[in-house]
């Protein structure tokens, strides 16, 4: 890949989604844009970049930027974190909710495996403190196509093999004539999907008691991380919780959030962790 082509595409990724792609990973750009290049009949990425600069088509530009995002996801990724959320934190939040309603945001939810994993855990949990609970899950992603795929609840055979047990597959999914698998209506009814750029204000999404933003920060430049951290803080309901992936942190990005005192990878509004510890 020519350096000027790499620079143009890496700059697009940085400004559109905050993603930082080094020259040593130029092969990722080629792989992620291969489908678009084939569809449009481009002989090379140089042709694609020329078109981006010549046409000034915001829709096509946004599609290319979304395609540059990493898409590797699977069901029940970091299972322990999801199980701890459902078994411990959700009952606590429900008990404190006057309406008995909890909203969860899967920020950067890709094609929906994280949201569907949560929905399955809720569907399978028979404890009284979760029975009949109003738990709403919103999954957002920059890529419109990823959100549309998630909305259908249809996954290919390779996708359902990643993280799903045979028991859960047969219980919660139906085999289609195409050979793909579709999530049950019960799972889909709990989940809402919509495109959203995590660098943009999220006020229109409302407040959330739980925000999962996992495996998103690690690929971002520091400026993007700071904007995202403040956006997450803005959407966190009082007493709410932000859950990151293992190895991710919000240290140094915002003074509005601090690590939870009792749950790994979790962050709360500043002052909340110490107040909870003192109360205990």
C-alpha positions in Angstrom: 0.0 0.0 0.0 1.4 3.4 -0.9 2.1 5.7 2.0 -0.3 8.5 0.8 -3.1 6.0 0.5 -2.5 4.6 4.0 -2.3 8.1 5.4 -5.6 9.1 3.8 -7.4 6.1 5.1 -5.8 6.1 8.6 -6.7 9.8 8.8 -10.3 9.0 7.9 -10.5 6.3 10.6 -9.0 8.7 13.2 -11.4 11.6 12.5 -14.5 9.5 11.9 -14.3 7.1 14.8 -11.2 7.9 16.8 -9.5 4.7 15.7 -5.7 4.7 15.6 -4.2 2.4 12.9 -0.4 2.2 12.6 1.5 1.7 9.3 2.5 -1.8 10.6 -1.2 -2.7 10.5 -1.9 -1.5 7.0 -2.9 -5.0 6.1 -6.0 -4.5 8.3 -7.1 -1.6 6.1 -6.8 -3.8 3.0 -8.7 -6.6 4.6 -11.5 -4.4 6.0 -12.1 -2.5 2.7 -11.8 -5.5 0.4 -15.6 -6.0 0.1 -16.3 -2.4 -0.7 -13.5 -2.3 -3.2 -14.9 -5.4 -5.0 -18.4 -4.1 -5.0 -17.4 -0.7 -6.4 -15.1 -2.3 -9.0 -12.0 -0.5 -7.7 -8.7 -2.1 -8.9 -6.8 -0.8 -5.9 -7.3 1.2 -2.7 -5.6 4.0 -4.5 -8.8 4.1 -6.7 -11.0 4.1 -3.6 -9.1 7.0 -2.0 -9.3 8.9 -5.3 -13.0 8.4 -5.4 -13.4 9.6 -1.7 -11.5 12.8 -2.5 -13.2 13.5 -5.8 -16.8 12.7 -5.1 -17.1 14.2 -1.6 -20.0 11.8 -1.0 -20.7 11.8 2.8 -22.7 8.6 2.7 -19.9 6.6 1.0 -17.3 8.2 3.2 -19.2 7.2 6.3 -19.5 3.6 5.0 -15.8 3.4 4.4 -15.0 4.8 7.8 -17.4 2.3 9.4 -15.8 -0.6 7.5 -12.4 0.4 9.0 -13.6 -0.4 12.5 -12.6 -3.8 14.0 -15.5 -6.3 13.8 -14.2 -9.3 15.8 -16.9 -10.3 18.3 -18.5 -13.4 19.6 -21.2 -14.6 22.0 -20.4 -14.5 25.7 -17.1 -12.8 25.2 -15.6 -12.4 28.7 -18.4 -14.5 30.1 -17.6 -13.9 33.7 -18.1 -10.2 33.4 -21.6 -10.6 31.9 -22.6 -13.3 34.4 -21.5 -11.1 37.3 -23.6 -8.2 35.9 -26.7 -10.3 35.6 -26.3 -12.2 38.9 -25.2 -9.4 41.1 -25.5 -5.9 39.8 -28.9 -6.1 38.0 -30.8 -7.3 41.1 -29.2 -4.4 43.0 -30.1 -1.8 40.4 -33.7 -3.2 40.1 -34.2 -3.0 43.8 -33.1 0.6 43.7 -35.2 1.5 40.7 -38.6 3.1 41.5 -40.0 2.0 38.2 -38.5 -1.5 38.2 -37.0 -0.7 34.9 -33.3 -0.9 33.9 -31.7 0.3 30.7 -28.4 -1.2 29.4 -26.3 0.3 26.6 -24.0 -1.9 24.6 -21.8 0.9 23.2 -19.9 -0.2 20.1 -22.0 -3.4 20.0 -21.1 -4.4 16.4 -23.4 -7.2 15.0 -25.1 -7.7 18.4 -23.6 -10.8 19.9 -23.0 -9.0 23.2 -26.6 -7.8 23.4 -28.0 -11.2 22.6 -25.7 -12.8 25.2 -27.2 -10.6 27.8 -30.7 -11.3 26.6 -30.0 -15.0 26.9 -28.7 -14.7 30.4 -31.8 -12.8 31.4 -34.1 -15.3 29.7 -32.4 -18.2 31.4 -32.3 -16.7 34.9 -35.3 -17.9 37.0 -34.6 -16.1 40.3 -37.4 -14.2 41.8 -35.5 -10.9 41.8 -35.3 -10.9 38.0 -38.6 -12.5 37.1 -40.7 -10.1 35.2 -38.0 -7.4 35.4 -38.1 -4.7 32.7 -34.6 -4.8 31.3 -34.1 -2.9 28.0 -30.9 -3.4 26.0 -29.8 -0.9 23.4 -26.9 -1.9 21.1 -25.3 0.8 19.0 -22.6 0.8 16.4 -21.1 3.3 13.9 -21.7 0.8 11.1 -25.3 1.0 9.8 -25.0 -2.5 8.2 -23.8 -4.0 11.5 -26.9 -2.6 13.3 -29.2 -3.8 10.6 -27.7 -7.3 10.8 -28.0 -7.3 14.6 -31.7 -6.3 14.3 -32.5 -9.4 12.3 -31.0 -11.6 14.9 -29.7 -13.9 12.1 -26.2 -15.4 12.5 -24.2 -17.7 10.3 -23.0 -21.2 11.3 -19.5 -19.9 12.0 -20.9 -17.1 14.2 -23.0 -19.3 16.4 -20.1 -21.7 16.9 -18.2 -18.9 18.6 -19.2 -18.8 22.3 -22.6 -20.5 22.1 -23.2 -23.9 23.7 -25.3 -26.4 21.8 -27.9 -26.2 24.6 -28.3 -22.4 24.2 -28.3 -22.6 20.4 -31.1 -25.1 20.3 -33.1 -23.3 23.0 -32.9 -19.8 21.8 -32.3 -20.0 18.0 -34.2 -21.5 15.0 -32.5 -23.0 12.0 -33.5 -21.3 8.8 -33.8 -22.8 5.3 -30.6 -20.9 4.4 -28.7 -22.8 7.1 -28.4 -19.6 9.2 -29.8 -19.3 12.7 -32.2 -16.7 14.0 -32.6 -15.6 17.6 -36.0 -16.1 19.2 -38.6 -13.4 19.3 -38.2 -13.3 23.1 -34.5 -12.4 22.8 -35.1 -9.9 20.0 -38.0 -8.2 21.9 -35.6 -7.1 24.7 -33.1 -5.5 22.3 -33.1 -2.2 20.3 -30.5 -1.5 17.7 -29.4 1.8 16.1 -26.4 3.3 14.4 -24.4 5.8 16.6 -21.0 7.3 16.4 -19.4 7.1 19.9 -17.5 10.3 19.2 -20.8 12.2 18.8 -23.1 13.4 21.7 -25.3 10.6 22.9 -27.9 12.7 24.7 -30.7 11.4 22.4 -30.1 7.9 23.7 -31.2 8.7 27.2 -29.7 7.6 30.5 -28.5 4.1 31.4 -28.0 2.2 34.6 -25.5 -0.1 33.0 -23.2 0.8 30.1 -21.0 -1.9 28.5 -18.2 -0.4 26.4 -15.9 -3.4 25.9 -13.0 -3.8 23.5 -13.6 -0.3 22.1 -11.1 1.9 23.9 -8.1 -0.2 23.1 -8.1 0.7 19.4 -8.6 4.4 19.9 -6.3 7.4 19.9 -6.1 9.3 23.2 -8.2 12.2 22.0 -11.0 9.8 21.0 -10.8 8.0 24.3 -11.2 11.2 26.2 -14.3 12.2 24.2 -15.8 8.8 24.6 -15.1 8.8 28.4 -17.0 12.1 28.8 -19.8 10.8 26.6 -20.2 7.7 28.7 -20.2 9.7 31.9 -23.0 12.0 30.5 -25.3 9.0 29.8 -24.7 7.2 33.2 -27.7 7.3 35.5 -27.1 8.0 39.2 -25.6 5.0 40.8 -24.9 3.5 37.4 -22.0 1.4 36.2 -19.7 1.4 33.2 -18.1 -2.0 32.3 -14.9 -2.1 30.2 -13.0 -5.1 28.9 -10.1 -6.7 30.7 -7.0 -4.5 30.2 -8.9 -1.3 29.4 -9.0 1.7 31.6 -10.4 5.2 31.9 -7.5 6.5 34.1 -6.3 9.9 32.9 -9.2 10.4 30.5 -11.8 12.0 32.7 -12.1 13.1 36.3 -15.8 12.2 36.3 -15.4 8.5 36.6 -13.4 6.2 39.0 -12.9 2.4 39.3 -15.6 0.5 41.2 -14.5 -0.6 44.6 -15.9 -4.1 44.3 -16.2 -5.1 40.6 -13.2 -5.5 38.3 -13.3 -3.6 34.9 -16.2 -1.5 36.2 -16.3 2.3 36.6 -18.7 4.5 38.5 -19.3 8.3 38.9 -16.5 9.9 40.9 -17.2 9.8 44.6 -19.6 6.8 44.3 -17.1 4.0 45.0 -15.8 5.6 48.3 -19.3 6.5 49.4 -20.4 2.9 48.9 -17.4 1.5 50.7 -18.0 3.8 53.7 -21.7 2.8 53.8 -20.7 -0.9 53.9 
